[in-house]
Amino acid sequence: MRILVADDHDLVRETIAAYLNGTEIEEVQTVATLDEAVQVVEETGSFDLVLLDYNMPGMNGLDGLTRMQAANAGRPVAILSGSATREIADAALKAGAQGFIPKTLSARSLLSAARFMAAGETYVPVEFLQQQPADKGGPLTRRELEVLRGICAGKANKEIARDLDLQEVTVKLHVKTLSRKLAARNRTHAAMIARDRGLA
């Protein structure tokens, strides 16, 4: 089995590749952009499975999925996402994705999903199908967006408080509220969601 992983985050890309390197998978190639992914397929032939990051350079939403499906001669192409919303999953499947893989998936589940999709089956984690579409938390306030941008820049609460001339306890409250609104499990997850939605 040959698998291509396309993701612009080095750590995510290498972690997924490490998860997939197993006995029955002969080859795992990794690239950072959609253009590179298309080029590799054109140069080396189609893959049994291609995993595309939903928000990497060149994707333009799900346009990149269509482009890769054509390049990979109609063989399985699935979407990876860090923010993992029900809407993105639904849209990807409607556009013909072989599956939808949240980046939080365990190594064992990812390997099972890869086998499943390479065999032509559609894969979506059960918890996705149980999610309510659209988050009910309401829009973020201007201040919450400013705090979120600070989180995305890798700043600690103390630094964000200093930058915005706020008390650190106030920043903590904003972090809590925006995490609830985004349905984020932690700061890193909030940053992933912000990036995927173009919020920061």
C-alpha positions as CSV (number, residue, x, y, z in Angstrom):
1,M,0.0,0.0,0.0
2,R,1.3,3.5,-0.9
3,I,0.1,6.5,1.1
4,L,0.7,10.2,0.5
5,V,0.3,12.6,3.5
6,A,0.0,16.3,2.6
7,D,0.0,18.8,5.5
8,D,1.8,22.1,6.0
9,H,2.6,21.4,9.7
10,D,5.9,19.5,9.9
11,L,5.1,17.9,13.3
12,V,1.6,16.8,12.3
13,R,2.8,15.4,8.9
14,E,5.7,13.5,10.5
15,T,3.6,12.1,13.3
16,I,0.9,10.8,10.9
17,A,3.6,9.3,8.7
18,A,5.1,7.6,11.8
19,Y,1.7,6.2,12.7
20,L,1.2,4.8,9.2
21,N,4.7,3.2,8.8
22,G,3.8,-0.4,9.3
23,T,4.4,-3.8,7.8
24,E,1.6,-3.7,5.1
25,I,2.3,-0.1,4.1
26,E,5.2,-0.2,1.8
27,E,5.6,3.5,1.3
28,V,4.5,6.7,3.1
29,Q,5.4,10.0,1.3
30,T,4.9,13.4,2.9
31,V,4.6,16.9,1.3
32,A,3.6,20.3,2.7
33,T,1.3,21.8,0.0
34,L,-1.3,20.7,-2.5
35,D,0.9,21.6,-5.5
36,E,3.7,19.4,-4.1
37,A,1.1,16.6,-3.6
38,V,-0.1,16.8,-7.2
39,Q,3.5,16.9,-8.5
40,V,4.4,13.8,-6.5
41,V,1.4,11.9,-7.9
42,E,2.2,13.0,-11.5
43,E,5.9,12.0,-11.1
44,T,5.4,8.6,-9.3
45,G,1.9,7.5,-10.2
46,S,-1.3,7.3,-8.2
47,F,-1.4,6.4,-4.5
48,D,-3.7,3.8,-2.8
49,L,-4.7,6.7,-0.4
50,V,-4.0,10.4,-0.2
51,L,-4.6,12.3,3.0
52,L,-5.0,16.1,2.5
53,D,-5.0,18.7,5.2
54,Y,-8.1,20.8,4.8
55,N,-6.4,24.1,5.4
56,M,-2.9,23.9,3.8
57,P,-1.7,26.1,1.0
58,G,-3.4,25.6,-2.3
59,M,-6.5,23.8,-0.9
60,N,-9.0,26.7,-1.3
61,G,-11.6,24.8,0.8
62,L,-12.6,21.7,-1.0
63,D,-11.4,22.7,-4.5
64,G,-8.1,21.0,-3.6
65,L,-9.9,17.8,-3.0
66,T,-11.4,17.8,-6.5
67,R,-8.0,18.6,-8.0
68,M,-6.3,15.8,-6.1
69,Q,-9.1,13.3,-7.0
70,A,-8.4,14.0,-10.7
71,A,-4.6,13.8,-10.3
72,N,-4.9,10.5,-8.3
73,A,-6.9,8.9,-11.1
74,G,-10.0,8.7,-9.0
75,R,-8.4,6.6,-6.3
76,P,-9.2,7.3,-2.6
77,V,-8.5,10.8,-1.3
78,A,-9.5,11.8,2.3
79,I,-9.5,15.0,4.3
80,L,-7.5,15.7,7.5
81,S,-8.6,18.5,9.8
82,G,-7.4,19.9,13.1
83,S,-10.6,21.7,13.8
84,A,-12.8,18.8,12.9
85,T,-16.3,20.3,12.6
86,R,-19.3,18.4,11.4
87,E,-19.9,20.9,8.6
88,I,-16.5,20.4,7.1
89,A,-16.9,16.6,7.4
90,D,-20.3,16.7,5.7
91,A,-19.1,19.0,2.9
92,A,-16.0,16.8,2.3
93,L,-18.0,13.6,2.0
94,K,-20.5,15.3,-0.4
95,A,-17.6,16.4,-2.5
96,G,-16.5,12.8,-2.8
97,A,-13.8,12.4,-0.1
98,Q,-13.1,8.8,0.9
99,G,-13.2,9.9,4.5
100,F,-12.7,12.6,7.1
101,I,-9.8,12.2,9.6
102,P,-9.5,14.4,12.7
103,K,-5.9,15.0,13.6
104,T,-6.7,13.9,17.1
105,L,-7.3,10.3,16.0
106,S,-5.1,7.7,17.8
107,A,-2.4,5.8,15.9
108,R,-4.4,2.5,15.9
109,S,-7.6,4.2,14.7
110,L,-5.7,6.0,11.9
111,L,-4.1,2.8,10.7
112,S,-7.5,1.1,10.6
113,A,-9.1,4.1,8.9
114,A,-6.3,4.1,6.2
115,R,-6.8,0.4,5.5
116,F,-10.6,0.9,5.3
117,M,-10.3,3.9,2.9
118,A,-7.7,2.3,0.7
119,A,-10.1,-0.7,0.3
120,G,-12.7,1.8,-1.1
121,E,-14.8,2.2,2.1
122,T,-15.8,5.6,3.5
123,Y,-14.5,6.5,7.0
124,V,-15.9,9.1,9.4
125,P,-15.5,8.7,13.2
126,V,-18.8,7.9,14.9
127,E,-18.5,11.0,17.2
128,F,-18.6,13.2,14.2
129,L,-21.9,11.8,13.1
130,Q,-23.3,12.5,16.6
131,Q,-22.1,16.1,16.6
132,Q,-24.7,18.8,16.2
133,P,-24.1,20.9,13.1
134,A,-23.1,24.5,13.7
135,D,-21.7,25.6,17.0
136,K,-24.2,27.2,19.3
137,G,-21.8,29.3,21.2
138,G,-22.4,32.5,19.3
139,P,-19.9,34.8,17.5
140,L,-16.7,35.8,19.2
141,T,-16.4,39.4,20.5
142,R,-13.6,41.7,19.3
143,R,-11.7,41.2,22.6
144,E,-12.1,37.4,22.3
145,L,-10.7,37.5,18.8
146,E,-7.7,39.6,20.0
147,V,-7.0,37.0,22.8
148,L,-7.4,34.2,20.2
149,R,-4.8,35.8,17.9
150,G,-2.5,35.9,20.9
151,I,-3.0,32.2,21.5
152,C,-2.4,31.5,17.8
153,A,0.9,33.5,18.1
154,G,1.9,31.1,20.9
155,K,1.8,33.7,23.6
156,A,1.1,32.9,27.3
157,N,-1.9,34.5,29.1
158,K,0.5,36.9,30.9
159,E,1.9,38.1,27.5
160,I,-1.5,38.5,26.0
161,A,-2.6,40.5,29.1
162,R,0.4,42.8,28.8
163,D,-0.2,43.3,25.0
164,L,-3.9,44.1,25.5
165,D,-3.5,46.0,28.7
166,L,-5.7,43.6,30.6
167,Q,-5.5,41.7,33.9
168,E,-4.2,38.1,33.5
169,V,-7.4,36.8,35.2
170,T,-9.5,38.6,32.5
171,V,-7.5,36.9,29.7
172,K,-8.2,33.5,31.4
173,L,-11.9,34.3,31.4
174,H,-11.8,35.2,27.7
175,V,-9.9,32.0,26.9
176,K,-12.5,30.0,28.7
177,T,-15.4,31.7,26.9
178,L,-13.9,31.5,23.4
179,S,-12.9,27.9,24.0
180,R,-16.6,27.1,24.8
181,K,-17.8,29.0,21.8
182,L,-15.4,27.2,19.5
183,A,-16.0,23.8,21.2
184,A,-12.2,23.7,21.8
185,R,-10.7,21.2,24.3
186,N,-7.7,23.4,25.0
187,R,-5.6,26.3,23.8
188,T,-3.9,24.3,21.1
189,H,-7.2,23.0,19.8
190,A,-8.6,26.6,19.8
191,A,-5.6,27.7,17.7
192,M,-6.2,24.9,15.2
193,I,-9.9,25.8,14.9
194,A,-9.1,29.5,14.5
195,R,-6.6,28.6,11.7
196,D,-9.0,26.4,9.9
197,R,-11.8,29.0,10.1
198,G,-9.5,31.9,9.1
199,L,-10.2,33.7,12.4
200,A,-6.6,34.5,13.3
